[in-house]
Amino acid sequence: TATDAAGNESEPTTAVADTSTDTTAPNAPSDVVVSEDGTTVTGKTEPGATVTITDQDGNVIGEGTADDNGDFSVALEEPLTNGEELEVTATDAAGNESEPTPVQAPDTTAPNAPQVDGFDGETVVGKTEPNAKVTIKDQDGNVIGEGTADANGDFSVPLDPPVADGTEVEVTATDAAGNESE
């Protein structure tokens, strides 16, 4: 109702909610976590919103609906366990999409064993996971060389001390999450 300055009150009007006039996007999902086994993404958003998980290329890899409290748990099509970057959005009943919330999958996958392309007794050269730590051990398990692969995975690690011709060494790679190759 409305009342004018003289105190006259209007007849009441009935208003009916129309979600098609809703132009406000939900807030970006919050408290977003990828499970340790990489199979599920959980978090909070607007109750009843459709939650969409996309990979770094924009492909939809999981979709679900938030419950009456706004909590969601979305199963992923494939487990992600190598530190993949994901985005999570919420879309309300009127089709308004939130800003994306970035989240990273856990990295529980060890790098592949490094590929050794050259070894002259003084330096080991090869390729492994980009930015991985490369460790070289002698036959007794002593560390005789350490280095870091570049952004392309290339490495060149000098040995201290150098080893004799025909000597075998063990070369491993460890990623930023601490996973060590065979």
Legacy VTK file of the C-alpha trace (Angstrom):
# vtk DataFile Version 3.0
C-alpha trace
ASCII
DATASET POLYDATA
POINTS 182 float
0.000 0.000 0.000
0.949 3.668 -0.316
-0.133 6.567 1.909
-0.213 10.223 0.789
0.489 13.339 2.894
-3.173 13.608 3.872
-3.148 10.081 5.275
-5.125 8.450 2.462
-4.073 4.841 1.934
-4.250 3.050 -1.400
-5.659 -0.383 -2.061
-3.040 -3.161 -1.669
-1.393 -4.606 -4.773
-0.240 -8.178 -5.106
3.291 -8.757 -6.428
4.241 -12.076 -7.974
7.885 -13.133 -8.194
9.088 -13.588 -11.756
12.517 -15.179 -12.057
12.723 -13.995 -15.657
13.243 -10.480 -14.281
16.157 -11.680 -12.099
19.274 -10.140 -13.620
21.575 -10.551 -10.635
24.200 -13.283 -10.923
24.961 -15.431 -7.891
28.129 -14.673 -5.959
31.102 -16.699 -7.127
31.217 -20.109 -5.386
33.195 -20.089 -2.122
35.071 -22.618 0.042
35.782 -24.592 -3.149
37.956 -27.696 -2.685
38.921 -30.619 -4.913
38.982 -33.895 -2.965
42.401 -35.462 -2.336
41.572 -38.309 -4.747
40.591 -35.763 -7.420
37.063 -37.133 -7.960
34.833 -34.461 -6.369
34.602 -30.664 -6.090
32.771 -29.243 -3.060
31.849 -25.731 -1.945
29.077 -23.215 -1.289
26.946 -21.011 -3.533
23.377 -19.778 -3.985
20.830 -22.471 -2.987
19.443 -24.299 -6.023
22.094 -22.929 -8.388
23.553 -25.148 -11.099
27.275 -25.614 -10.440
29.534 -26.128 -13.452
33.176 -27.279 -13.316
35.372 -26.566 -16.349
38.951 -27.534 -17.140
41.678 -25.134 -18.269
40.431 -25.424 -21.870
36.849 -24.478 -20.912
35.450 -27.998 -21.273
32.674 -28.939 -18.835
33.968 -31.835 -16.700
31.297 -31.862 -13.982
27.900 -30.388 -13.199
25.551 -30.507 -10.225
23.070 -28.503 -8.141
23.538 -26.738 -4.810
21.234 -27.946 -2.034
18.843 -25.781 0.034
21.802 -24.563 2.125
23.900 -23.712 -0.940
26.275 -26.640 -0.393
27.388 -28.585 -3.444
29.365 -31.714 -4.217
30.029 -32.345 -7.899
31.568 -35.564 -9.224
34.171 -35.093 -11.947
34.064 -37.169 -15.142
37.704 -38.256 -14.628
39.797 -37.958 -11.448
42.267 -35.063 -11.574
45.450 -35.595 -9.546
48.178 -33.681 -11.360
47.608 -30.123 -10.133
45.169 -29.182 -12.908
43.595 -25.697 -12.836
39.781 -25.690 -12.777
37.053 -23.047 -12.711
33.751 -23.329 -10.838
30.685 -21.213 -11.681
27.125 -21.049 -10.363
24.104 -20.300 -12.549
20.750 -19.345 -10.999
17.275 -20.326 -12.253
17.109 -17.163 -14.396
20.319 -18.134 -16.205
22.621 -15.596 -14.532
26.152 -17.001 -14.233
28.566 -16.060 -11.459
32.169 -15.038 -11.890
34.377 -18.159 -11.926
36.172 -19.366 -8.819
39.558 -20.890 -9.650
40.614 -24.064 -7.839
43.535 -26.423 -8.272
43.332 -30.201 -8.182
45.781 -31.931 -5.849
49.076 -33.108 -7.291
49.584 -36.688 -6.156
51.058 -37.918 -9.447
54.806 -38.501 -9.589
56.671 -37.334 -12.673
57.711 -39.965 -15.193
61.285 -41.182 -14.781
63.611 -38.611 -16.377
64.820 -39.281 -19.910
68.626 -39.128 -20.021
69.868 -37.817 -23.357
73.545 -37.437 -22.470
75.957 -38.464 -19.724
79.708 -37.912 -19.989
80.652 -38.665 -16.385
80.627 -34.968 -15.473
77.132 -33.799 -16.504
73.761 -35.506 -16.950
71.536 -33.963 -19.640
67.914 -34.886 -20.282
64.216 -34.133 -20.076
61.571 -34.507 -17.360
58.475 -32.745 -15.997
58.854 -28.949 -16.364
60.331 -27.234 -13.291
60.954 -30.548 -11.507
63.922 -30.957 -9.187
66.428 -33.427 -10.661
68.556 -35.513 -8.268
71.478 -37.731 -9.251
72.787 -40.382 -6.867
75.790 -42.672 -7.085
75.618 -46.449 -6.654
75.749 -46.044 -2.847
72.747 -43.665 -2.814
74.820 -40.518 -2.200
73.590 -37.344 -3.894
76.260 -36.236 -6.395
74.210 -33.730 -8.392
71.057 -31.638 -8.098
69.381 -29.195 -10.436
66.036 -27.999 -11.741
64.464 -28.627 -15.115
63.450 -25.528 -17.043
59.916 -24.629 -18.150
60.282 -27.093 -21.072
61.517 -29.903 -18.816
65.112 -29.757 -20.080
67.906 -30.203 -17.530
71.690 -30.256 -17.373
73.083 -31.270 -13.981
76.829 -31.247 -13.210
78.144 -34.038 -10.966
80.323 -33.438 -7.916
82.399 -35.499 -7.949
82.435 -36.632 -11.598
82.277 -40.407 -12.115
84.430 -42.794 -14.131
83.485 -44.014 -17.581
80.959 -46.877 -17.377
79.640 -45.889 -13.945
75.849 -46.046 -13.498
73.962 -43.336 -11.615
70.325 -43.010 -10.553
68.398 -39.990 -11.901
65.060 -39.006 -10.339
62.680 -36.059 -10.701
60.593 -34.541 -7.918
57.699 -32.170 -8.675
56.688 -29.105 -6.650
54.248 -31.231 -4.603
57.080 -33.545 -3.504
56.138 -36.519 -5.710
59.294 -38.397 -6.749
59.696 -40.403 -9.959
60.918 -43.972 -10.113
LINES 1 183
182 0 1 2 3 4 5 6 7 8 9 10 11 12 13 14 15 16 17 18 19 20 21 22 23 24 25 26 27 28 29 30 31 32 33 34 35 36 37 38 39 40 41 42 43 44 45 46 47 48 49 50 51 52 53 54 55 56 57 58 59 60 61 62 63 64 65 66 67 68 69 70 71 72 73 74 75 76 77 78 79 80 81 82 83 84 85 86 87 88 89 90 91 92 93 94 95 96 97 98 99 100 101 102 103 104 105 106 107 108 109 110 111 112 113 114 115 116 117 118 119 120 121 122 123 124 125 126 127 128 129 130 131 132 133 134 135 136 137 138 139 140 141 142 143 144 145 146 147 148 149 150 151 152 153 154 155 156 157 158 159 160 161 162 163 164 165 166 167 168 169 170 171 172 173 174 175 176 177 178 179 180 181
